[in-house]
Amino acid sequence: MMRALERRALLAGLAALAAGEPATGRAGVTRIGLADAFMLLDAYLALKPAERDRFVLAYRALRNGKPAPDVKARIVRRDRSSTPVAVDADGWVTTLPTLDELKRRDMFEVDGPPFDFALELRATMTPADRLPAAELAATLAQVNAAIVSMAGGNASGVGRLTCVYFPDAGSGRAILEAGAERPLPVFDFKLIGPTPYFEPRSTPHAMAVALAKAPSRILLAGPPRR
């Protein structure tokens, strides 16, 4: 029961850009359930491929609000064999657990001081300096439908994602019908810096999004917390 409540709370929190779940509780060697460390990953992987082909989950190790590339962690199986969890120079987990590993209740073991996992929902479309507005809207529609599925089909109380963010793109504009343009709003996030974003429902006549440069990734979330 507690697991279901935690999942619904995290789904509700996805309306913010960087929802996360604590991965460790103290210094030393800490073990928690693998599915508890990688919250929502089992529910995401359990979706049919056609229900999640427009977005992926990404997990970033943070310590005191900053990337933690020095994290030492591993997946530990019942037979005590283990597999290291690779983290890149920016703290991103580069190889996620499989659904089988999550289902068989493997453990997540961490050495050293505690850290948090921040969760990002990323569009699978290739980052570019010009993106079709219809594709961005369709990606948001899919991820919102998936969130309801991951919540057991109950849409009440879960987060709704309404915006697409373009980290490292600099600035951008929405290209409207008949060639008119509208500047994209920009929000300065603590971890990723000034980020232009697009909200399809507030710009219903947009044909495309044009950016100063291709973003490092395309994020899906709710409106920024001001």
Backbone bond lengths (Angstrom), bond angles and torsions (degrees), N, CA, C in turn:
res aa  C-N    CA-C-N  psi(-1)  N-CA   C-N-CA  omega(-1)  CA-C   N-CA-C  phi
1 M - - - 1.461 - - 1.529 110.60 -
2 M 1.337 115.55 -44.62 1.453 119.00 -179.92 1.514 111.13 -61.87
3 R 1.317 116.44 -38.27 1.465 120.31 178.59 1.528 110.86 -59.80
4 A 1.335 117.41 -42.87 1.463 121.40 179.89 1.520 110.71 -64.97
5 L 1.325 117.49 -39.60 1.462 121.06 179.57 1.527 110.49 -66.25
6 E 1.337 117.07 -41.25 1.462 120.15 178.73 1.521 110.76 -63.48
7 R 1.324 115.89 -39.88 1.466 119.59 -179.78 1.518 110.65 -64.15
8 R 1.325 117.24 -44.30 1.466 120.03 -179.87 1.521 110.46 -64.93
9 A 1.330 117.15 -36.60 1.465 119.87 178.45 1.523 110.59 -63.99
10 L 1.334 116.94 -40.86 1.456 119.65 179.42 1.518 111.03 -69.56
11 L 1.325 117.49 -38.62 1.461 120.44 176.22 1.517 110.50 -61.04
12 A 1.328 116.73 -40.42 1.459 119.75 176.78 1.523 110.71 -63.44
13 G 1.342 116.51 -36.34 1.452 120.70 -178.35 1.505 114.35 -75.26
14 L 1.322 118.77 -8.94 1.452 120.29 -179.74 1.524 112.80 -68.72
15 A 1.319 117.19 -9.97 1.460 119.49 173.95 1.521 110.80 -66.82
16 A 1.344 117.34 -17.88 1.457 121.77 172.73 1.520 108.58 -89.95
17 L 1.329 116.91 160.79 1.455 119.75 -174.42 1.512 112.61 -69.68
18 A 1.314 118.12 -40.05 1.465 119.91 -172.58 1.517 110.83 -127.06
19 A 1.314 116.87 78.07 1.457 120.65 172.64 1.518 108.02 -75.47
20 G 1.329 117.74 152.56 1.453 119.36 179.26 1.503 111.47 -156.55
21 E 1.316 116.46 163.85 1.446 122.95 176.79 1.522 108.40 -127.50
22 P 1.360 117.99 136.17 1.452 118.90 177.50 1.521 110.75 -58.89
23 A 1.323 116.78 136.51 1.457 120.34 178.89 1.518 112.54 -100.71
24 T 1.318 118.53 -24.49 1.451 120.43 178.43 1.513 109.91 -138.42
25 G 1.333 116.51 164.77 1.440 118.80 -177.27 1.514 114.88 -119.85
26 R 1.356 118.12 -16.26 1.456 120.06 -176.63 1.516 109.29 -159.98
27 A 1.343 114.98 167.19 1.454 119.24 176.93 1.518 109.48 -70.89
28 G 1.352 117.01 165.65 1.449 121.66 -177.05 1.514 110.01 98.28
29 V 1.324 116.26 -152.77 1.452 121.41 177.06 1.525 108.28 -99.65
30 T 1.323 115.68 123.49 1.457 121.16 -177.93 1.513 109.41 -123.94
31 R 1.332 116.17 138.54 1.454 121.83 177.01 1.518 109.97 -121.22
32 I 1.313 116.26 134.13 1.462 121.57 169.57 1.522 107.05 -137.74
33 G 1.314 116.45 167.47 1.447 120.37 177.84 1.515 111.24 -61.90
34 L 1.307 116.67 140.37 1.459 120.79 -178.47 1.525 111.69 -58.67
35 A 1.322 116.90 -42.55 1.465 120.73 -179.98 1.520 111.61 -68.00
36 D 1.339 117.39 -25.63 1.467 119.84 176.72 1.526 111.10 -76.26
37 A 1.315 117.30 -31.27 1.462 120.43 177.09 1.527 110.57 -71.34
38 F 1.334 116.23 -44.84 1.464 121.49 -178.98 1.526 109.09 -102.93
39 M 1.330 115.00 69.99 1.462 120.65 -176.30 1.532 110.93 -58.69
40 L 1.314 115.79 137.02 1.469 126.60 177.06 1.521 113.55 79.16
41 L 1.339 118.52 -12.98 1.457 118.84 -175.89 1.523 111.60 -63.89
42 D 1.346 117.54 -39.23 1.460 119.50 179.26 1.524 111.23 -63.99
43 A 1.337 116.39 -41.68 1.470 119.74 179.44 1.528 110.84 -67.33
44 Y 1.325 116.85 -37.04 1.464 120.41 178.09 1.528 110.94 -65.04
45 L 1.329 117.05 -47.73 1.462 120.58 -177.86 1.523 112.05 -68.63
46 A 1.329 116.85 -22.89 1.462 120.40 178.68 1.522 112.52 -77.07
47 L 1.331 117.77 -15.21 1.463 120.61 176.29 1.527 109.91 -67.55
48 K 1.321 116.45 152.37 1.454 120.39 173.78 1.530 108.59 -63.48
49 P 1.333 118.04 143.82 1.470 120.08 -178.92 1.519 113.51 -52.06
50 A 1.327 117.76 -36.71 1.468 120.65 -178.95 1.525 112.07 -70.49
51 E 1.349 117.00 -14.19 1.462 121.02 179.25 1.524 112.35 -92.65
52 R 1.347 116.64 -4.07 1.470 119.59 -176.78 1.530 112.44 -141.89
53 D 1.319 116.90 18.12 1.463 118.40 -175.94 1.523 113.63 -77.70
54 R 1.327 117.28 -9.40 1.467 120.08 -179.89 1.530 113.19 -96.53
55 F 1.343 117.96 -6.33 1.464 119.23 -178.21 1.522 110.51 -150.17
56 V 1.323 115.09 158.08 1.462 122.65 176.93 1.526 108.47 -134.64
57 L 1.340 115.38 163.71 1.459 121.67 174.58 1.530 108.84 -100.75
58 A 1.321 116.38 140.46 1.468 121.95 176.62 1.521 108.53 -130.14
59 Y 1.333 116.34 139.75 1.465 121.86 -175.75 1.524 108.93 -121.22
60 R 1.336 114.20 132.43 1.469 119.98 -177.89 1.521 110.19 -123.87
61 A 1.319 116.70 128.72 1.450 121.54 177.11 1.525 109.53 -79.40
62 L 1.341 115.56 125.12 1.465 121.59 179.35 1.523 109.26 -126.43
63 R 1.320 114.53 144.42 1.460 120.63 173.89 1.520 107.48 -133.35
64 N 1.331 116.73 122.32 1.465 121.99 -176.21 1.524 111.47 55.45
65 G 1.327 115.83 38.02 1.456 121.12 176.12 1.513 115.47 78.33
66 K 1.350 117.83 7.82 1.457 121.49 -178.94 1.529 110.08 -125.05
67 P 1.337 117.55 152.54 1.468 119.28 178.89 1.523 111.99 -55.16
68 A 1.336 115.54 142.04 1.466 121.41 -177.37 1.528 109.68 -121.75
69 P 1.346 116.84 76.39 1.466 119.19 -178.19 1.524 114.11 -70.59
70 D 1.350 116.80 -11.90 1.462 120.49 -177.83 1.521 112.98 -87.49
71 V 1.325 118.21 6.69 1.461 121.77 -178.86 1.532 110.56 -58.76
72 K 1.318 115.40 133.76 1.466 121.94 175.20 1.525 107.65 -113.24
73 A 1.320 116.38 109.25 1.460 120.07 -176.00 1.518 109.63 -142.59
74 R 1.335 115.62 159.71 1.463 120.58 -178.81 1.520 109.64 -152.85
75 I 1.321 115.66 157.70 1.456 122.71 170.56 1.518 107.14 -93.66
76 V 1.331 116.71 124.94 1.461 122.22 -178.46 1.527 109.21 -111.89
77 R 1.328 115.75 126.27 1.470 121.59 -178.08 1.526 110.56 -93.66
78 R 1.322 115.79 171.63 1.464 121.28 -178.59 1.526 112.04 -62.65
79 D 1.347 116.87 -30.29 1.473 119.33 179.11 1.527 112.09 -84.31
80 R 1.347 116.03 8.92 1.466 124.89 177.13 1.529 113.37 74.61
81 S 1.310 118.36 2.74 1.462 119.68 170.48 1.522 108.08 -71.78
82 S 1.325 116.40 159.41 1.465 118.86 -175.64 1.520 110.97 -145.95
83 T 1.321 115.26 159.46 1.457 123.62 176.63 1.523 108.64 -132.58
84 P 1.335 118.96 124.98 1.469 119.72 179.02 1.529 111.54 -61.52
85 V 1.319 115.72 146.67 1.461 121.70 173.19 1.520 106.85 -97.55
86 A 1.332 116.15 114.50 1.466 120.38 -175.22 1.527 110.87 -80.32
87 V 1.325 116.02 134.29 1.466 123.72 177.93 1.519 107.67 -126.83
88 D 1.341 117.08 132.24 1.467 119.04 -176.63 1.522 111.44 -85.70
89 A 1.321 116.52 -174.54 1.464 121.80 -174.32 1.521 113.38 -65.32
90 D 1.325 118.03 -17.65 1.461 121.79 177.78 1.523 112.63 -102.22
91 G 1.329 117.05 7.21 1.456 120.78 177.34 1.518 115.25 89.98
92 W 1.344 118.27 2.24 1.461 120.70 -178.30 1.522 110.86 -80.72
93 V 1.328 116.34 135.02 1.460 120.87 173.47 1.527 107.74 -71.72
94 T 1.316 116.58 124.25 1.465 119.73 -172.30 1.528 113.44 -91.75
95 T 1.321 117.81 -22.14 1.465 121.64 176.69 1.517 108.63 -133.83
96 L 1.325 117.08 114.29 1.459 121.65 -175.64 1.530 110.90 -86.55
97 P 1.330 117.76 155.62 1.468 120.53 175.23 1.526 111.57 -59.85
98 T 1.312 115.16 154.73 1.462 120.68 176.24 1.517 109.97 -86.86
99 L 1.328 115.89 166.21 1.465 120.07 177.84 1.525 110.33 -63.10
100 D 1.322 118.15 -37.27 1.463 120.50 178.43 1.524 110.97 -62.15
101 E 1.325 117.68 -42.73 1.463 120.78 178.76 1.522 111.12 -63.45
102 L 1.315 116.55 -39.02 1.458 120.52 179.61 1.527 111.04 -69.56
103 K 1.321 117.33 -38.50 1.463 121.11 -177.67 1.527 112.75 -71.12
104 R 1.321 116.95 -33.86 1.463 118.00 -176.49 1.530 112.37 -86.78
105 R 1.303 114.91 10.39 1.465 121.60 172.08 1.529 112.99 62.10
106 D 1.327 115.60 42.60 1.458 118.93 170.31 1.531 108.77 -63.30
107 M 1.330 115.25 164.81 1.457 120.48 -177.21 1.525 110.52 -107.02
108 F 1.325 114.81 156.89 1.454 122.99 176.05 1.521 106.41 -112.28
109 E 1.320 115.88 117.01 1.464 121.31 -175.53 1.522 109.92 -114.40
110 V 1.326 115.67 134.25 1.463 121.67 -174.56 1.523 109.82 -128.10
111 D 1.328 116.24 137.71 1.459 121.83 172.60 1.521 109.56 -98.95
112 G 1.333 116.09 146.75 1.456 119.78 170.35 1.515 115.00 86.51
113 P 1.353 116.09 -162.02 1.464 120.98 -172.98 1.523 112.40 -68.75
114 P 1.331 116.30 158.93 1.464 120.45 -176.45 1.527 112.79 -69.22
115 F 1.332 114.74 158.20 1.454 121.31 175.50 1.521 108.30 -150.28
116 D 1.316 115.14 170.12 1.465 121.35 176.56 1.520 109.30 -114.43
117 F 1.334 116.06 154.85 1.451 121.53 168.09 1.521 108.09 -101.21
118 A 1.326 117.18 123.72 1.461 121.37 169.64 1.519 107.56 -94.24
119 L 1.309 116.27 139.94 1.458 122.30 -177.10 1.521 110.23 -109.74
120 E 1.327 116.26 129.01 1.461 121.74 173.09 1.519 109.67 -116.97
121 L 1.322 116.14 142.56 1.454 122.23 168.71 1.516 106.81 -102.85
122 R 1.338 116.10 120.49 1.456 121.57 -174.89 1.521 110.96 -116.56
123 A 1.302 115.94 139.85 1.459 120.25 173.08 1.522 109.06 -70.73
124 T 1.330 116.70 145.53 1.462 120.47 178.36 1.527 112.15 -85.01
125 M 1.331 117.46 -11.50 1.460 118.88 179.33 1.525 110.07 -63.71
126 T 1.312 116.28 146.39 1.459 121.52 -176.57 1.523 110.96 -68.82
127 P 1.344 118.48 125.85 1.461 119.98 177.18 1.522 111.52 -58.48
128 A 1.326 116.53 135.55 1.466 122.38 179.66 1.521 108.01 -151.88
129 D 1.335 116.73 167.81 1.460 119.14 -179.18 1.535 112.64 -82.65
130 R 1.317 116.93 -3.21 1.466 121.20 173.44 1.528 108.29 -142.62
131 L 1.331 116.25 126.13 1.463 121.62 -174.03 1.523 109.78 -132.29
132 P 1.341 118.75 137.55 1.460 121.29 179.83 1.533 111.02 -68.16
133 A 1.315 116.74 129.67 1.460 121.18 -179.86 1.525 111.35 -62.11
134 A 1.324 117.51 -36.16 1.458 120.84 -178.94 1.528 111.25 -63.97
135 E 1.338 117.19 -36.96 1.458 120.43 178.74 1.525 111.50 -69.38
136 L 1.313 116.25 -38.33 1.462 119.93 177.01 1.526 110.81 -64.01
137 A 1.324 116.72 -42.75 1.470 120.95 178.98 1.528 110.57 -65.54
138 A 1.326 117.40 -39.62 1.457 120.65 179.45 1.527 111.11 -65.99
139 T 1.321 116.90 -34.67 1.465 120.50 177.72 1.520 110.47 -66.47
140 L 1.329 117.53 -43.53 1.461 120.45 176.41 1.530 110.82 -61.70
141 A 1.315 117.03 -40.36 1.460 120.35 179.49 1.528 110.71 -61.72
142 Q 1.335 116.83 -42.83 1.458 118.94 179.91 1.528 111.87 -65.45
143 V 1.318 116.89 -44.70 1.457 118.20 -177.08 1.526 111.11 -66.88
144 N 1.320 118.48 -34.36 1.464 120.16 177.23 1.522 111.42 -67.89
145 A 1.330 117.13 -38.10 1.462 120.07 175.80 1.529 110.26 -65.55
146 A 1.327 117.11 -38.52 1.460 121.11 179.18 1.528 111.23 -66.04
147 I 1.318 117.09 -38.58 1.463 120.29 178.67 1.524 110.63 -61.16
148 V 1.324 116.63 -41.59 1.467 119.90 176.96 1.529 110.24 -62.77
149 S 1.313 117.29 -41.99 1.470 120.73 177.94 1.525 110.95 -62.51
150 M 1.320 116.95 -42.86 1.463 120.60 -179.92 1.525 112.13 -67.70
151 A 1.326 116.13 -20.94 1.464 121.17 176.78 1.523 111.71 -90.83
152 G 1.330 116.68 13.14 1.454 120.44 178.51 1.505 113.93 80.43
153 G 1.328 117.45 19.77 1.456 121.12 178.49 1.514 114.12 87.80
154 N 1.319 117.48 -0.02 1.469 122.11 -179.07 1.522 109.00 -100.36
155 A 1.322 116.98 110.24 1.465 121.15 -175.63 1.527 113.18 -80.33
156 S 1.314 118.07 -14.37 1.459 119.82 -176.11 1.529 110.82 -70.55
157 G 1.292 116.07 131.38 1.453 121.17 174.58 1.514 115.93 82.68
158 V 1.336 118.97 1.65 1.460 119.54 177.74 1.522 109.51 -100.17
159 G 1.328 115.36 157.11 1.452 119.60 -177.23 1.515 112.31 -72.37
160 R 1.330 115.89 145.16 1.458 121.15 174.35 1.523 108.52 -112.80
161 L 1.301 115.97 126.74 1.457 121.52 -178.15 1.524 108.71 -91.62
162 T 1.315 116.34 126.43 1.465 121.23 -173.64 1.522 113.72 -123.34
163 C 1.338 117.73 -7.33 1.462 120.79 -172.71 1.524 111.67 -128.54
164 V 1.322 114.43 153.38 1.459 122.44 173.76 1.532 107.35 -118.15
165 Y 1.334 116.52 127.51 1.457 122.36 -176.40 1.524 110.81 -109.84
166 F 1.337 115.34 148.33 1.464 120.88 -174.88 1.534 109.97 -127.36
167 P 1.343 118.67 78.01 1.465 120.95 -179.49 1.528 111.83 -58.63
168 D 1.326 114.64 140.82 1.468 123.20 175.51 1.529 113.69 68.19
169 A 1.328 117.38 12.95 1.469 120.41 178.49 1.521 112.24 -85.01
170 G 1.328 117.74 -14.33 1.462 121.31 179.70 1.510 112.34 85.55
171 S 1.315 116.73 -77.40 1.461 122.25 -179.81 1.527 107.60 -150.23
172 G 1.312 115.29 173.67 1.464 117.89 -180.00 1.516 111.23 -165.53
173 R 1.316 115.13 174.39 1.452 120.75 178.24 1.526 109.13 -149.79
174 A 1.299 114.99 149.33 1.456 121.11 174.24 1.524 108.47 -89.05
175 I 1.326 115.98 129.41 1.461 121.83 177.08 1.523 107.79 -92.37
176 L 1.321 116.58 116.72 1.455 121.54 -174.95 1.523 110.98 -95.71
177 E 1.308 114.66 174.97 1.462 119.79 175.84 1.525 109.86 -59.66
178 A 1.305 116.34 147.95 1.467 123.74 -179.76 1.525 112.14 66.77
179 G 1.331 117.18 14.86 1.456 120.20 172.83 1.512 116.14 86.23
180 A 1.317 118.27 0.44 1.468 119.54 176.42 1.529 109.84 -67.00
181 E 1.337 116.02 158.85 1.458 120.97 -178.06 1.522 110.59 -131.38
182 R 1.325 115.48 152.94 1.460 121.23 175.91 1.519 107.81 -139.52
183 P 1.351 118.47 126.39 1.471 119.84 179.91 1.529 111.21 -61.15
184 L 1.318 116.00 142.41 1.451 120.09 174.77 1.529 109.82 -78.58
185 P 1.324 117.24 142.07 1.473 118.51 173.17 1.518 109.85 -66.73
186 V 1.320 115.26 155.99 1.466 122.13 179.74 1.522 108.31 -127.60
187 F 1.322 115.89 135.82 1.463 120.09 175.51 1.519 108.84 -124.25
188 D 1.331 116.00 137.58 1.465 121.67 -177.46 1.531 109.14 -93.78
189 F 1.329 116.48 99.09 1.449 121.03 179.12 1.524 110.30 -85.14
190 K 1.317 114.76 145.06 1.461 120.39 -175.74 1.522 111.78 -59.06
191 L 1.331 117.34 -41.49 1.450 120.01 -172.72 1.525 113.18 -90.01
192 I 1.340 117.38 -32.86 1.468 118.60 -173.98 1.525 113.58 -113.35
193 G 1.336 118.21 -4.51 1.455 120.65 175.50 1.525 113.22 83.05
194 P 1.351 117.15 -170.60 1.466 121.20 -178.10 1.535 110.59 -59.46
195 T 1.325 115.69 126.58 1.461 120.57 -173.05 1.526 110.78 -136.08
196 P 1.335 118.36 116.98 1.466 119.51 174.42 1.528 109.99 -70.99
197 Y 1.326 115.39 150.03 1.469 118.46 179.45 1.524 110.43 -144.96
198 F 1.329 113.73 158.85 1.460 122.84 -175.41 1.523 108.88 -125.87
199 E 1.331 115.69 130.49 1.463 121.60 177.40 1.530 108.21 -118.30
200 P 1.330 118.27 101.88 1.471 120.60 -174.07 1.516 114.55 -54.76
201 R 1.337 117.22 -39.20 1.463 118.45 -174.91 1.528 112.55 -69.40
202 S 1.336 117.71 -21.74 1.462 120.17 177.79 1.528 112.02 -91.86
203 T 1.332 116.36 -8.18 1.466 121.42 178.03 1.529 107.92 -134.38
204 P 1.342 117.00 66.59 1.473 120.14 -170.63 1.527 114.82 -66.47
205 H 1.324 118.17 -18.85 1.462 120.42 -177.16 1.538 112.86 -101.02
206 A 1.340 116.40 13.86 1.469 119.54 179.43 1.521 110.52 -71.19
207 M 1.320 115.52 137.12 1.460 121.58 176.78 1.533 111.52 -98.99
208 A 1.326 116.08 -31.56 1.463 120.88 -177.38 1.525 109.42 -158.07
209 V 1.302 115.03 164.97 1.460 122.48 171.87 1.522 107.49 -115.60
210 A 1.325 116.90 125.58 1.464 122.31 177.68 1.525 108.50 -109.99
211 L 1.331 116.99 129.52 1.454 122.60 -175.64 1.524 110.74 -117.52
212 A 1.337 116.21 153.52 1.464 120.30 179.47 1.523 110.71 -60.72
213 K 1.318 117.26 -34.55 1.466 122.42 173.93 1.524 108.34 -155.82
214 A 1.309 115.50 163.21 1.464 119.61 -178.92 1.528 109.76 -62.47
215 P 1.332 118.66 134.73 1.466 121.09 179.09 1.519 111.45 -71.98
216 S 1.326 116.25 161.56 1.463 120.23 177.04 1.520 111.38 -71.32
217 R 1.338 116.87 -27.31 1.452 123.96 177.63 1.515 107.69 -164.47
218 I 1.318 117.36 168.51 1.461 122.30 -179.89 1.519 107.50 -119.46
219 L 1.333 116.55 116.30 1.451 121.80 -173.92 1.513 111.48 -104.27
220 L 1.333 115.44 150.68 1.461 122.86 -178.82 1.527 107.98 -121.76
221 A 1.320 116.30 124.19 1.466 119.98 -177.28 1.520 109.92 -163.52
222 G 1.335 115.28 -175.83 1.446 120.99 175.51 1.516 110.80 -85.30
223 P 1.326 117.65 -177.18 1.471 120.04 177.96 1.513 110.77 -63.30
224 P 1.342 118.39 150.53 1.458 120.24 -177.49 1.518 111.78 -66.14
225 R 1.312 114.80 147.88 1.466 121.39 176.10 1.518 108.74 -82.03
226 R 1.308 116.12 117.68 1.467 119.69 -176.76 1.509 111.37 -101.10
